[in-house]
Structures are given as structure tokens and as C-alpha cells.
């Protein structure tokens, strides 16, 4: 899956465009945890999202805020 496919899947599931790259990163993480993405796909997407400005959560509070 490429980043554009991830964005389309996000829009079809959430019914709105992602406002920032972190939303796509969180969505990719959810897909990976539901085993809808392979580890290779997940890593590739995360690297691309980070290049585009996404920032992974740094603390437990950041992670809990996402749920």
C-alpha cells in the first residue's frame, strides 16, 4: 500500500480528509494492529509519513491521547 492508497482508505472509513500527517500515521498503526497491513507495508508508510512531517508519539500520555 502506498501513501495515496492509505489516504483514500482513511477518507472512505472516516468520511473526511486527514488534516495532518499524524492522522494518517495513527490510521496506519490501527490497520497494522488489525493485521490489515504487513510489517513491510507499515514500515514503508511510517517512513514516508515521517518524511512528510508526521511525528510518532513520544510518551505514554501521547499514546493514550490517541485512543
N, C-alpha and C positions, 0 to 999 in steps of 0.2 A: 504494500500500500504506500502510495506517495502522499505528500502533504495535501495536495489538492483533493485527493480521494477522502482523506481524513476530514477536511473541511466540509465536503459535501455530505459525508455521513453525519457530522456534527449538526449541520443545518437540518437534515431530514429527521434527526432524533429530537433536537431541541426547538426547532421551528424559529430560529433566529440566527443571524450571523455572529460568529465569535467576535468579541470586542478586542481581545488581545490574545497574543500567542500562548499565554499561560492557560487560557481556557482550553485551547487545543491540546496542550501538554497534559492537563488533567483528564481530558477526554481520552487521549491515547492511553494513559495509565489505567483508566477504567476498562477500556477494551482489552488491554493486556491481561488484567486481573480476571476478566471474564473469559479468557483464552480465545478471544476473537482476533488477536494479533500474535504472531510468533515473536520470540525474543529478538530475532534479527530485524523484523519489521519495526518493533518497538524501539530498538536502539537507533535505527536509522532515522525514524521520525523524531526522536528526542534530540539527536544531534542537529538535525535540520531546524527544529524549533528553537534550540538554544542559539544557533547562528542567527536566527531571526529575532532574538531578544527575549525569548522565554527564560524564566529563572525558576529552577526547581526549589521546592520548599526547603528551608534551612533548619527549621526547628520543629519539634513535636507540635507546638501550638499552630505553626503554619499548616502542618498536615491536618490537624484536627479541624482547622478552619475550613478546609476544603470539603469536608463531609457534611 
